[in-house]
Structures are given as C-alpha cells and as structure tokens.
Amino acid sequence: MPAAEPTPPLFSEDEIKELFAPVAGEAHVALAVSGGSDSTALVHLAHRWTQQHGRAGESVPKLTILTVDHRLRPGSAAEAQTVGEWAKELELDQVILPGRKTSP
C-alpha cells in the first residue's frame, strides 16, 4: 500500500505572516488559550510563525500560553493541564491563571 500523501497546510507562510503582523516586532507574545478548537489552532499557527522567523534568520519571539482555570465547573483544572501538555509538546511555556470562584 502506498504511503499517504501529507495534508497540505491550510495557511500559507504569507498568510501566517500577515495574521501575526501586528505583533511581529515583539520579543515576547502571550496567547490566551482555552483549549477549544479556535484557540488550539491559534497556538499551532503562532508556533509556525515563530518557526518561520527562525528559518528567515530573524529573532524568534518567545511564546507563552496563558490559560485561565475559571474554576466554574468540574474538570476545568484538567482542561487547563491538557492545554499545558499541548504547549509542552510544542516546547512552549504555559501559565495557568487561577480564577476566583465567586458566590452568586
């Protein structure tokens, strides 16, 4: 059986460069990541963006993933930990920001 063809990226390098243009000159960029599909996709795009900088010989911005554990429902801490595992796989730092549970 022949090997499967790799799936081409959904975004070109030029599209990623344009997406992150507003923060292109920053040395450190923090991304708020909930663990949902949109923010997870953003992490992967940002990671590709930093890799592009490295290949172009430019200084690579540091990325930090910020996840708020709102503590509003069971399982929120585990979800924040899962985001941390994804960040670690991409060799990115993650900070979990604890929310304060308030009374209604």
Secondary structure by P-SEA (a helix, b strand, c coil): ccccccccccccaaaaaaaacccccccbbbbbccccaaaaaaaaaaaaaaaaaaaaccbbbbbbbbbbccccccaaaaaaaaaaaaaaaacbbbbbbbbbbccc
